[in-house]
Amino acid sequence: MFDLASDPQFIATCDREGIGVDVAADAVIDGTMVFLRSNDSRTQDGYHPILVGAGTRRKVTALIGLGPRDTDRAAIVDSMAVINAAGPDAVIDLTTNPEGIALRRELKEVVGVPLGCCLTYDLFAQPRKKLGRDEFLERFELGLDSGVDFVLIHAGINPELARMSEQSNRIMPTTSRGGGLVARYMRMHNTESPLHEFFDGILEICRRRGVVLDLGDIFRPGATADAGDELKWREIELLAQLRHRALDAGVQVLCETGGHIPLHRIPELIPAYKEALGGAPLWLAGPMVVDNAVTLDSIVNTLGVAAAGTCGGDMFASITQVEHYLMPTGIDTAEAVRNVKVAITALELGRGNTTEIARQRAISVARRANNWDVQATHALYPGLATNAFINAGLKTGAPCTICGSLCPHLTAKKDHEETPVPAGTIPLPLTVSES
């Protein structure tokens, strides 16, 4: 189904992940891993594909796009310099107006990592016209012409689930913008969702173009009080059926979930959803572990990532501090990406990644020596660390301003001090057992 074992880019990506090529290829075939790289991206200079799923490093996707009334594509493209510096593993355009198609063509030239899009907005923003099969699929494929690597469709809804949501006891029937658009279309035309009606055509297009299908959820909870209800389970069952059809058609599949889930329920719900979805790679918006941290939601998301990343979450969204009330800036998104990468680093340390163990030890050795230059080389973001140390006036060998002459690195003596080793030199001889 997927001939990857001899693909040079796939082999290089497996090497970066520390996963055997045959193991990864088998995981792609059985649907527990996806390789994000469309046919259009094969020959793109500077392109870095990624693996998402079982046994891989957790990933972060930067959410970008234009709002309903925004038309300044250049502003989004320019903001990518700031966002790229934060190091997202993937980027998804969530533009909600017709500028999205042109924007993605421009983004493709500057992103360098897998680029995704949500075509629900392109297809359902103007709902009055009922779309026939040919027109619907033509518009769907047009949305992929920029060379995107994965495509999100809000597939987790049908007329039955739409009616169920209207009658539910939820605080918020849905917080999914795309789901609301699909529900409106079905209601206006008294019809099944075209995403289901023409699903075979969508699969044929994705297979031909090597695009990973991202099955978007509609009923992720918008409040912690709504988490884990019957409506969400019914949606999971629907997405599981669609995933099975896609794999049979030779199309790789990501599945979405997330939303607002209390911290103590994440170990219960995320593994259960993943199992019900056949072990599919999960990418999550959230989980958001509290509802009331207005202006602090990037931190809320980071807590959810740290929890969900230990029990089934594979890729996470860059939820910003202005979530729930304002379109984020590039700076907001970059900060959110960095926060998620802190959580991902902690997850890598927890699963025994020897490179991460060595890096944490190396910065600690340099910290013991008050060697600010070497500390910066091992920092998650060396440039940020260097600037901070320079602005604080710190000199190698001298203590920081917190303790000054009372610094325990000066007053506490130790036999056989380790020598700080800058990043890029031979790594310390550590094993997983030393974690």
C-alpha positions in Angstrom: 0.0 0.0 0.0 2.7 2.5 1.0 6.1 1.8 -0.6 8.4 3.6 1.8 11.2 1.3 2.9 13.5 2.3 0.1 12.5 6.0 0.0 15.6 8.1 0.9 13.6 10.8 2.7 11.7 8.2 4.7 15.0 6.5 5.7 16.5 9.8 6.8 13.4 10.6 8.8 13.5 7.2 10.5 17.1 7.8 11.4 16.4 11.2 13.0 13.7 9.5 15.1 15.9 6.5 16.0 13.3 4.0 14.5 14.0 1.1 12.3 12.9 1.7 8.7 11.0 -1.6 8.4 9.3 -1.0 11.8 8.2 2.4 10.7 7.1 1.2 7.3 4.9 -1.5 8.9 3.5 1.1 11.3 2.5 3.3 8.4 0.8 0.3 6.7 -1.2 -0.6 9.8 -2.1 3.0 10.4 -0.4 3.6 13.7 2.0 6.1 12.2 1.9 8.6 9.3 4.6 10.0 7.1 3.8 13.6 6.4 5.0 14.4 2.9 2.9 14.8 -0.2 4.0 14.0 -3.7 4.4 17.7 -4.3 6.9 18.0 -1.4 9.2 15.2 -2.6 11.4 17.6 -4.6 11.0 20.8 -2.6 14.4 22.2 -1.5 14.9 22.3 2.2 11.8 20.3 3.0 11.8 18.3 6.3 9.1 15.5 6.4 8.1 14.1 9.8 6.8 10.9 11.3 3.8 11.1 13.7 2.6 8.2 15.8 3.7 5.2 17.7 7.2 5.4 19.1 8.0 8.8 17.6 9.0 12.1 19.3 5.8 14.1 20.0 5.3 17.0 17.6 3.8 20.5 17.6 1.9 22.1 14.8 1.7 25.9 14.5 -1.9 27.1 13.8 -1.9 30.1 11.5 -4.4 31.8 9.1 -6.6 34.7 8.2 -9.8 35.5 9.9 -13.1 35.9 8.0 -12.4 39.6 7.2 -8.6 39.5 6.9 -7.1 39.7 3.5 -3.4 40.6 4.2 -1.6 37.5 3.1 1.7 39.2 3.3 1.3 39.7 7.1 0.9 36.0 7.6 3.8 35.1 5.3 6.0 37.7 7.1 5.0 36.3 10.5 6.4 32.9 9.5 10.0 34.1 10.2 9.1 34.5 13.9 7.1 31.3 14.0 9.7 29.2 12.1 12.3 30.4 14.7 10.3 28.7 17.4 10.7 25.4 15.5 7.3 24.0 14.8 7.3 20.4 13.3 4.3 21.3 11.0 2.1 24.2 10.1 -1.6 24.2 9.4 -3.5 27.1 7.6 -6.9 27.6 9.1 -7.9 30.6 6.9 -11.6 31.1 6.8 -12.0 33.1 3.6 -11.1 32.6 -0.1 -7.6 34.0 0.4 -6.5 30.6 1.8 -5.7 29.0 -1.5 -3.4 31.8 -2.6 -1.9 32.1 0.9 -0.9 28.4 1.0 0.9 28.7 -2.3 3.0 31.5 -0.7 3.5 29.6 2.6 4.7 26.6 0.8 7.8 28.6 -0.3 8.8 29.6 3.3 7.6 26.9 5.7 10.0 24.0 5.0 8.0 21.6 7.2 4.7 19.7 6.5 1.9 22.2 5.6 -1.7 21.4 6.2 -5.0 23.1 5.5 -8.6 22.9 6.5 -10.8 22.6 3.4 -14.1 22.6 5.4 -13.9 26.4 5.3 -13.3 26.6 1.6 -16.2 24.2 0.9 -18.9 25.3 3.3 -18.5 29.0 4.0 -21.1 29.8 1.4 -23.8 27.2 2.1 -26.8 28.3 0.0 -25.7 26.4 -3.1 -26.0 22.6 -2.9 -22.8 21.1 -4.3 -22.9 18.2 -6.7 -20.3 15.5 -6.7 -18.1 16.9 -9.5 -18.1 20.5 -8.3 -17.4 19.4 -4.7 -14.5 17.3 -5.6 -13.1 19.8 -8.0 -13.2 22.4 -5.3 -11.6 20.0 -2.8 -8.7 19.2 -5.1 -8.2 22.9 -5.9 -7.6 23.4 -2.2 -4.7 21.0 -2.4 -3.0 22.6 -5.4 -0.6 24.5 -3.2 1.2 21.3 -2.4 -0.1 20.7 1.1 0.9 17.5 3.0 -2.2 16.9 5.1 -5.8 18.0 4.8 -8.3 18.5 7.7 -11.9 17.7 7.0 -14.6 18.0 9.7 -15.8 14.4 9.2 -17.1 13.6 12.7 -20.7 14.7 12.1 -23.7 13.4 10.2 -27.4 14.3 10.5 -28.0 11.9 13.4 -25.1 13.3 15.5 -26.1 16.9 14.6 -29.6 16.2 16.0 -28.0 14.5 19.0 -25.9 17.6 19.7 -28.9 19.8 19.6 -30.6 17.7 22.2 -27.6 17.2 24.4 -27.1 18.4 28.0 -23.7 19.9 27.0 -22.9 23.5 27.9 -21.5 23.9 24.4 -23.0 21.6 21.7 -19.8 22.2 19.7 -16.9 24.6 19.6 -15.8 23.4 16.1 -16.2 26.2 13.6 -16.0 23.7 10.7 -18.5 21.4 12.4 -21.0 24.3 12.7 -20.6 25.0 9.0 -21.2 21.4 8.0 -24.2 21.2 10.3 -25.7 24.3 8.8 -25.2 23.0 5.3 -26.9 19.6 6.1 -29.8 21.5 7.8 -30.3 23.9 4.9 -30.3 21.2 2.3 -31.8 18.3 4.4 -28.9 16.1 3.2 -26.0 14.0 4.4 -22.6 15.8 4.7 -20.9 15.9 1.3 -17.7 14.8 3.2 -19.4 11.5 3.8 -21.4 11.3 0.6 -18.3 11.9 -1.6 -15.8 10.3 0.7 -14.6 7.8 -1.9 -13.7 10.7 -4.2 -11.9 12.5 -1.4 -9.9 9.3 -0.8 -9.0 8.9 -4.4 -7.7 12.5 -4.6 -5.6 12.1 -1.3 -4.2 8.8 -2.5 -3.2 10.1 -5.9 -1.5 13.2 -4.4 0.1 11.4 -1.4 -1.8 13.7 1.0 -2.5 12.5 4.6 -6.1 12.7 5.6 -6.8 14.5 8.9 -10.2 13.4 10.2 -11.2 16.5 12.2 -13.5 16.1 15.2 -16.6 18.2 15.8 -17.5 17.3 19.4 -14.3 17.8 21.3 -15.6 19.3 24.5 -15.6 23.1 24.8 -15.9 22.9 28.6 -14.3 20.5 31.1 -17.8 19.7 32.3 -18.6 18.3 28.9 -15.6 15.9 28.6 -16.1 12.2 27.9 -19.8 12.3 27.1 -21.8 10.0 24.8 -21.8 12.4 21.9 -18.0 12.4 21.8 -18.0 8.5 21.9 -20.5 8.4 19.0 -18.2 10.6 17.0 -15.2 8.5 17.8 -17.1 5.4 16.4 -17.9 7.3 13.2 -14.3 8.5 12.7 -13.1 4.9 13.3 -15.3 3.7 10.4 -14.0 6.4 8.1 -10.4 5.7 9.1 -10.8 2.0 8.2 -12.2 2.9 4.8 -9.3 5.3 4.2 -6.6 2.8 5.1 -8.2 0.2 2.8 -8.0 2.8 0.0 -4.3 3.4 0.6 -4.6 6.8 2.4 -2.7 7.6 5.6 -4.9 9.0 8.4 -4.5 11.3 11.3 -7.4 11.6 13.8 -8.1 14.6 15.9 -9.4 15.0 19.4 -8.7 17.1 22.4 -10.7 20.1 23.6 -11.3 20.8 27.3 -10.6 17.8 29.5 -9.8 17.9 33.2 -6.3 16.8 34.1 -7.4 13.8 36.0 -9.5 12.5 33.1 -6.8 12.6 30.5 -5.3 9.2 31.4 -8.8 7.8 31.2 -10.0 9.3 27.9 -7.1 9.8 25.6 -5.9 6.1 25.7 -9.5 5.0 25.3 -10.1 7.2 22.3 -6.8 6.0 20.7 -7.8 2.3 21.2 -11.2 2.9 19.7 -9.5 4.5 16.7 -7.3 1.5 16.1 -4.1 3.1 17.4 -4.3 6.0 14.9 -1.9 8.9 15.4 -3.8 11.4 17.5 -3.3 15.1 17.1 -4.9 17.3 19.7 -6.1 20.8 20.1 -5.4 20.8 23.9 -6.3 19.1 26.1 -7.2 22.3 27.9 -7.2 21.3 31.6 -9.1 24.3 33.0 -11.7 26.7 31.5 -11.0 29.9 33.4 -7.3 30.8 32.7 -8.2 33.7 30.3 -4.9 35.2 28.9 -3.0 32.2 30.1 -4.4 29.4 27.9 -1.0 28.7 26.3 0.1 27.4 29.8 -3.2 25.5 30.1 -2.4 23.8 26.8 1.1 23.0 27.8 -0.1 21.2 30.9 -2.5 19.2 28.8 0.3 18.3 26.3 2.5 17.0 29.1 -0.3 14.8 30.4 -1.7 13.6 27.1 1.8 13.0 25.6 2.3 10.2 28.1 -0.8 8.3 27.1 -1.5 8.5 23.4 -1.3 12.0 22.1 1.2 12.3 19.2 0.9 15.8 17.8 -0.3 19.0 19.5 -1.6 22.4 18.5 0.0 25.7 19.3 -2.8 27.1 21.5 -2.0 30.7 22.3 -2.5 33.0 25.3 -5.4 34.7 23.4 -7.3 31.5 22.8 -11.1 32.0 23.0 -11.2 35.7 22.3 -8.7 37.1 19.8 -6.8 36.2 16.6 -3.2 35.5 17.6 -0.2 37.3 16.2 2.9 35.6 14.9 4.6 36.3 18.3 1.6 34.7 20.1 1.9 31.6 18.0 5.7 31.4 18.4 5.4 31.6 22.2 2.8 28.8 22.1 5.0 26.6 20.0 7.9 27.2 22.4 5.7 26.3 25.4 4.6 23.0 23.8 8.2 22.2 22.9 9.1 22.5 26.6 6.5 19.8 27.3 7.8 17.7 24.4 11.3 17.9 25.8 10.0 16.7 29.2 8.2 13.8 27.5 11.4 12.8 25.6 13.3 12.8 28.9 10.7 10.7 30.4 10.7 8.1 27.7 14.5 7.7 27.9 15.7 9.5 24.8 19.5 9.2 25.3 20.2 12.4 23.3 17.8 14.4 25.6 19.3 12.8 28.7 22.7 13.8 27.6 21.6 17.4 26.8 20.0 17.8 30.2 23.1 16.5 32.0 25.4 18.7 29.9 23.5 22.0 30.7 23.6 21.0 34.4 27.3 20.4 34.3 27.8 23.8 32.7 25.4 25.4 35.2 27.5 23.9 38.1 30.5 25.6 36.6 28.7 28.9 36.0 29.7 28.5 32.4 27.1 30.7 30.7 28.4 30.3 27.2 28.2 26.4 27.3 24.9 26.6 29.0 23.5 28.5 26.1 24.6 25.9 23.6 22.5 23.2 25.4 19.5 25.4 25.9 16.2 24.5 24.2 16.6 27.9 22.4 20.3 28.8 22.4 19.6 32.3 21.0 17.1 33.2 23.6 19.5 31.9 26.3 22.5 33.8 24.9 20.5 37.1 24.8 19.2 36.6 28.3 22.7 35.9 29.7 24.2 38.9 27.9 21.4 41.2 29.1 22.0 40.0 32.7 25.7 40.9 32.3 26.8 37.3 33.2 30.4 36.3 32.8 31.7 32.7 32.6 32.9 31.6 36.0 31.0 34.3 37.8 27.7 33.6 39.6 24.3 34.9 38.7 22.7 37.8 40.4 20.4 35.7 42.6 23.1 34.4 45.0 26.1 36.5 44.1 29.0 35.6 46.4 26.7 33.1 48.3 26.4 31.0 45.1 26.4 27.3 46.1 28.4 26.5 43.0 31.2 28.5 44.7 30.7 27.5 48.3 30.0 23.8 47.9 33.0 21.8 46.9 33.1 18.5 45.1 35.8 16.0 44.1 36.1 15.2 40.4 34.2 18.0 38.8 33.0 17.3 35.3 34.1 19.5 32.5 31.4 21.5 30.6 31.1 20.2 27.1 29.6 22.5 24.4 26.8 21.2 22.1 28.1 19.8 18.9 31.0 18.0 20.5 31.2 14.3 21.4 28.1 13.6 23.6 28.5 12.3 27.1 28.6 8.5 27.4 25.1 8.1 28.9 22.6 5.2 28.6 18.8 5.2 29.2 19.3 3.4 32.5 21.1 6.5 33.8 17.9 8.6 33.6 
